[in-house]
């Protein structure tokens, strides 16, 4: 079997065109969706992510503000800025780029974002709402993965879904969304015994562990849908996922590539969350 490729660039483009139209309609009624992105420090990867987010906003017709601080900034300066942005009616979404420098308490920073503007969905109030099945903001990466299933007409009800990774930003919310879609969900992590036993049972396999080409063809059930969240840099500078794409695409029925799969969807869903926040605000 040769898997169908789930093209994240194409899906992202279609969704962004729709968001642009909705943003224009909202702007005509006096509300332009606005996103504020805070970056602390000079981490090159974070700088690229922030630039991409700000550019995506501009292309979709959103207002965006980028606020940068040196790595040794006093945390109180950031808390003060968050309080200002929380009260700013032109800003509907606030995002603090992670990771923060070591002298920051990241949990406290995330908690200082107004839950109604927490477009990453990391505030405890929003995590709780997701757990209870009435999410306000869905974390962008798993939200993007769910869009793949919806777009490709993949019915999750009753399916065996296995998630590799249990981070707060990907694995845990991913598992929760799959559960809410009535899949039977198994979450694996670094202490899981016999990982391949679980992966071979999976109708839906989501890999989010951050290990280059970790999932090989012999670990995948023929016909499974494989979503590769991983982004790993190889010694030659190229990017690859957590899945051995060449081998697994011969076994799976559908697969996301890296790059060009989940990655473009993550920023797209940040736009979705910002737009939804602005639409809610505008009534
Ligand atoms: P974390 O490092 O926070 O979490 C990794 C998870 O994988 C942990 O739960 C860890 O288990 C588990 N794990 C690590 N090694 C193994 C192993 N050998 N067997 C089983 N489980 C293992 O990573 P993130 O969740 O933040 O990100 C995961 C990957 O997704 C990364 O490659 C990251 O770059 C990528 N990513 C991609 C995004 C995109 O837009 N495409 C967005 C966000 C992340 P334990 O908890 O026991 O340590």
Boltz pocket constraint, residues with backbone or C-beta under 6 A from the ligand:
constraints:
  - pocket:
      binder: B
      contacts: [[A, 141], [A, 164], [A, 165], [A, 166], [A, 167], [A, 168], [A, 169], [A, 170], [A, 171], [A, 188], [A, 189], [A, 190], [A, 191], [A, 192], [A, 195], [A, 207], [A, 208], [A, 209], [A, 210], [A, 211], [A, 228], [A, 229], [A, 230], [A, 231], [A, 232], [A, 262], [A, 263], [A, 264], [A, 266]]
      max_distance: 6.0
